[in-house]
C-alpha cells in the first residue's frame, strides 16, 4: 500500500466512480470519531499532492494501522472477532509517543471504526513499539552473539526517504538516539528549489533510477521545456549540487551526534542503498566495522514485493515478534500441562 493518508469529506468519497471494482488495498477508507480517512492509493487520488514529510509518524499511524487491519481481514477472510498482535516502529525521535499511541489505539479499537464492509471492534492482544533500526540491531546481535555485540559500542544509522536516525548501543542498551529530516527527500527538495516546474513526487522516481544506473534515460520523462538538452543539463547540475550539499549536511550531523568511541556501524534503510550516498557513508566510516543491513536475507515472497532493504527492519521485527509469541504459547502449554 502507498503511504498516503488524507482526511476527506464524505461527499468526496461518495463521488468516487468505480470504487467497488478496485482492489482491496486501493479502496481503503475508514471512519473514526466522525472523521473519514482515505488510506494508501485512495488517499493519494483524493487529495492534492502532499508527501506528508513533516507530520509525525505517530500522529498518522492509527488510520494507517486500521486500514491495514481491514485489508488483512478481507484478504484472509477473517471474522469480525479480530484479536490483534502488533509490533510497530517509530523514528527514535518519536519513540516517547509509543505509550500515547497504544492508549489511542486501544480506545479506537474499543469504540470501533467503520470500514467499507461494516464496523470493526478488534481486541488488542499484544502491542510493542520500538525505535526504527531495532529490528536490524536484533538481527545483528543474533548473528554475532549477544556477548560479542554487547562488548562493543554499536551505532545503527537509519536513512529513509523522510528521516535520518541514529541509535547508539552500549552494552546492549540504547544510550543515545537522534532523528533529523535528512532523508532522501531532503536531497530532492534541494533540487526542486533549483529547477522550474518540478515537484518532489515528480522527481523522486526518476532520480532514484538515474542514481542507480547512471543512465540519463530516466530523466527524459522530466523534461518540460522546448530545449530538452539544456534542461537535461540543468537537472544533472542540480543533482550534483544537491548531492554535495546533502553530503556536507549529513557528515556534519553525524559528527555532531555520534560519539567518537563507536566501534561498529550498521547502515540500514532504503536510502543507504543509494550508490552515491552509500559510497559517502562507507568513506565516512572507513575506520569502523561497517555492516550493511546486518546482512538481512529476506524470503522470496517478501523480495517479490520489490521493497528491497527498505523492508529489512520491519521483517526483522516481524521475525522477532513471531519468535516471542510462539515462545509464550509454548510456555503457556507447559504451564498448563504441569497444572494438570
C-alpha positions in Angstrom: 0.0 0.0 0.0 1.1 3.6 -0.7 1.9 5.6 2.5 -0.6 8.4 1.5 -3.2 9.4 4.1 -6.0 12.1 3.7 -8.9 13.2 5.8 -11.7 13.8 3.4 -15.4 14.9 3.5 -17.9 12.0 2.9 -19.2 13.9 -0.2 -15.9 13.4 -1.9 -15.7 9.8 -1.0 -19.3 9.2 -2.3 -18.4 10.7 -5.7 -15.5 8.3 -6.4 -16.5 6.3 -9.5 -15.7 2.6 -9.8 -14.6 2.3 -6.2 -16.4 -1.0 -5.8 -14.3 -2.5 -8.6 -10.9 -1.5 -7.2 -8.5 -3.9 -5.5 -8.8 -4.1 -1.7 -5.7 -2.1 -1.0 -6.7 0.6 -3.4 -10.1 1.4 -1.9 -9.3 1.7 1.8 -11.3 4.3 3.8 -12.2 4.4 7.5 -14.5 6.4 9.7 -13.1 7.2 13.2 -14.8 9.6 15.6 -16.8 11.1 12.7 -13.7 11.7 10.6 -13.2 9.9 7.3 -9.7 8.9 6.2 -8.7 7.6 2.8 -5.6 5.5 3.1 -3.0 4.4 0.6 -3.8 4.8 -3.1 -7.2 6.2 -2.4 -5.7 8.9 -0.2 -3.3 9.8 -3.0 -6.1 10.0 -5.5 -8.4 12.2 -3.4 -6.0 14.9 -2.4 -3.8 17.5 -3.9 -0.2 16.2 -4.0 1.1 16.1 -0.4 4.1 14.0 0.5 3.5 14.4 4.3 7.2 14.9 5.0 6.7 17.0 8.2 3.9 15.2 10.0 5.0 13.0 12.9 4.6 9.3 12.1 3.0 8.7 15.5 0.1 11.1 14.5 -0.6 9.4 11.2 -0.1 5.9 12.4 -3.6 5.0 13.6 -5.6 5.4 10.4 -2.9 3.5 8.5 -2.9 0.7 11.1 -6.7 0.5 10.9 -6.5 0.4 7.1 -4.0 -2.5 7.1 -6.2 -4.4 9.6 -9.2 -4.1 7.3 -7.3 -5.2 4.2 -5.9 -8.2 6.0 -9.3 -9.2 7.4 -10.9 -9.1 4.0 -8.0 -10.8 2.2 -7.7 -13.6 4.7 -11.5 -13.9 5.1 -11.3 -13.4 8.9 -14.3 -13.0 11.1 -15.2 -9.7 12.8 -13.9 -11.1 16.1 -10.4 -9.9 15.5 -7.6 -10.2 18.0 -4.5 -8.3 17.1 -0.9 -8.9 18.0 1.1 -5.9 16.8 4.6 -4.5 16.7 5.5 -1.2 15.1 8.4 1.1 14.5 8.7 4.8 15.1 11.7 7.1 14.4 13.9 7.3 17.6 13.0 10.9 17.9 9.3 10.0 18.3 9.6 6.8 20.4 8.5 8.7 23.5 5.0 8.8 21.9 4.6 5.0 22.0 2.5 4.9 25.2 0.2 7.5 23.8 -0.1 5.6 20.5 -1.0 2.4 22.4 -3.7 4.2 24.5 -5.2 5.9 21.5 -5.2 2.6 19.6 -7.0 0.7 22.4 -9.6 3.5 22.6 -10.3 3.3 18.8 -10.5 -0.5 19.0 -12.9 -0.3 21.9 -15.2 2.3 20.3 -14.9 0.7 16.9 -14.4 2.2 13.4 -16.4 2.0 10.2 -15.0 0.4 7.0 -16.3 -0.3 3.5 -17.7 -3.7 4.8 -19.0 -2.5 8.2 -17.9 -1.7 11.7 -14.9 -3.4 13.3 -14.1 -3.6 17.0 -10.8 -5.5 17.3 -9.1 -6.6 20.5 -5.5 -5.7 21.1 -3.8 -8.8 22.5 -0.3 -7.6 22.3 1.4 -4.3 21.5 5.1 -3.4 21.2 6.6 -0.3 19.7 10.3 0.0 19.1 12.6 2.6 17.5 13.4 2.3 13.8 16.6 0.3 13.5 15.8 -2.0 16.4 14.8 -4.9 14.2 18.1 -4.7 12.3 20.0 -4.4 15.5 18.4 -7.6 17.0 19.3 -9.5 13.8 22.9 -8.3 14.1 23.0 -9.3 17.8 21.6 -12.7 16.9 24.1 -13.3 14.2 27.2 -12.2 16.1 26.2 -13.3 19.5 24.9 -11.2 22.4 28.2 -11.2 24.4 30.3 -10.0 21.4 27.8 -7.3 20.4 27.4 -6.1 24.0 31.1 -5.8 24.3 31.2 -3.2 21.5 29.8 0.3 21.1 27.4 -0.1 18.1 25.7 2.7 16.1 22.7 2.0 13.9 22.4 4.6 11.2 19.0 4.5 9.5 18.5 6.5 6.3 15.0 6.6 5.0 13.0 8.7 2.5 12.0 11.2 5.1 14.3 10.9 8.0 17.8 10.0 9.1 18.2 8.5 12.6 20.9 7.1 14.7 20.9 4.9 17.8 24.0 4.1 19.9 24.0 0.9 21.9 26.4 0.5 24.8 26.4 -3.0 26.4 23.2 -3.7 24.6 21.4 -0.7 26.0 20.3 2.3 23.9 22.5 5.1 25.2 21.8 7.9 22.7 19.4 8.5 19.8 18.6 11.3 17.4 16.4 11.9 14.4 16.6 14.6 11.7 15.0 15.4 8.4 18.0 14.3 6.3 16.3 11.5 4.4 16.4 11.2 0.6 13.6 13.7 0.3 15.9 16.4 1.7 18.1 16.0 -1.3 15.2 16.0 -3.7 13.8 19.2 -2.1 17.1 20.9 -2.8 16.8 20.0 -6.4 13.2 21.3 -6.6 14.4 24.7 -5.5 16.9 24.8 -8.4 14.5 23.7 -11.1 11.4 25.0 -12.8 8.2 23.0 -12.9 9.4 20.1 -10.8 8.0 18.6 -7.6 9.2 16.1 -5.1 6.8 13.5 -6.3 7.7 14.0 -9.9 11.5 14.0 -9.4 11.9 11.1 -6.9 11.2 8.0 -9.1 13.3 9.3 -12.0 16.2 10.4 -9.8 16.3 7.1 -8.0 16.7 5.2 -11.3 19.2 7.8 -12.6 21.4 7.4 -9.5 21.1 3.6 -9.5 22.0 3.1 -13.2 23.9 6.3 -14.2 21.8 6.3 -17.3 20.2 9.6 -18.4 17.1 7.8 -19.9 15.1 8.0 -16.6 15.5 11.8 -16.7 13.9 12.2 -20.1 10.4 11.9 -18.6 11.1 15.0 -16.5 11.9 17.3 -19.4 9.2 20.0 -19.9 10.8 22.8 -22.0 11.4 23.0 -25.7 15.2 23.0 -25.2 15.5 19.4 -23.9 19.3 19.2 -23.9 19.7 22.4 -21.9 17.0 21.3 -19.4 18.7 17.9 -19.1 22.0 19.5 -18.2 20.2 21.7 -15.6 18.7 18.6 -13.9 22.1 16.9 -13.8 23.7 20.0 -12.4 21.0 20.4 -9.7 21.6 16.7 -8.8 25.3 17.3 -8.4 24.9 20.4 -6.3 22.2 18.8 -4.1 24.4 15.7 -3.6 27.3 17.8 -2.5 25.1 19.8 -0.1 23.5 16.7 1.3 26.8 15.0 1.9 28.0 18.1 3.8 24.9 18.3 6.0 24.8 14.6 6.7 28.5 14.4 7.6 28.2 17.4 9.9 25.2 15.9 11.6 26.8 12.5 12.1 29.9 14.2 13.5 27.7 16.1 16.0 25.5 13.2 17.2 27.8 10.2 17.2 30.4 9.7 19.9 34.0 9.1 18.9 34.3 5.7 20.6 31.9 3.9 18.2 33.4 0.5 17.1 30.7 -0.9 14.8 28.2 0.8 12.5 25.1 -0.8 11.0 23.8 1.0 7.9 20.1 0.4 7.2 17.1 1.9 5.5 16.5 2.2 1.7 18.4 5.5 1.2 21.6 3.8 2.4 21.4 1.7 -0.7 21.7 4.7 -3.0 25.1 4.2 -4.6 26.3 7.8 -4.1 25.1 8.1 -0.5 26.4 4.6 0.4 29.8 5.4 -1.0 30.0 8.6 1.1 28.9 6.7 4.2 31.5 3.9 3.7 34.2 6.5 3.3 33.0 8.4 6.4 33.0 5.2 8.5 36.2 3.8 6.9 37.8 3.3 10.3 34.9 1.4 11.7 33.5 -2.1 11.2 30.5 -1.5 8.9 27.6 -3.9 8.3 25.1 -3.2 5.5 21.6 -4.0 6.8 23.1 -6.6 9.1 23.2 -8.9 6.1 19.5 -9.5 6.4 18.1 -12.2 4.0 14.5 -11.6 3.0 12.4 -14.6 2.0 11.5 -14.9 -1.7 7.9 -13.8 -1.3 9.0 -10.6 0.5 11.7 -10.0 -2.1 9.0 -10.3 -4.8 7.3 -7.2 -3.3 10.2 -5.1 -4.7 10.7 -3.2 -1.4 14.3 -4.4 -1.0 16.2 -3.4 2.1 13.6 -0.7 2.9 11.6 -3.6 4.4 14.6 -5.2 6.2 14.0 -3.5 9.6 10.3 -4.4 9.5 11.0 -8.0 8.5 13.4 -8.5 11.4 10.9 -7.1 13.8 8.2 -9.4 12.4 10.6 -12.4 12.8 11.3 -11.4 16.4 7.6 -10.9 17.2 6.8 -14.4 15.8 9.5 -15.9 17.9 8.4 -14.1 21.1 4.7 -15.0 20.7 5.5 -18.7 19.8 7.7 -18.9 22.9 4.9 -17.5 25.0 2.5 -20.1 23.6 4.9 -22.9 24.3 5.5 -21.7 27.9 1.7 -21.5 28.4 1.2 -25.1 27.2 4.0 -26.3 29.5 2.4 -24.5 32.4 -1.0 -25.9 31.7 0.4 -29.5 31.5 2.2 -29.0 34.8 -1.0 -27.9 36.5 -2.9 -30.9 35.0 
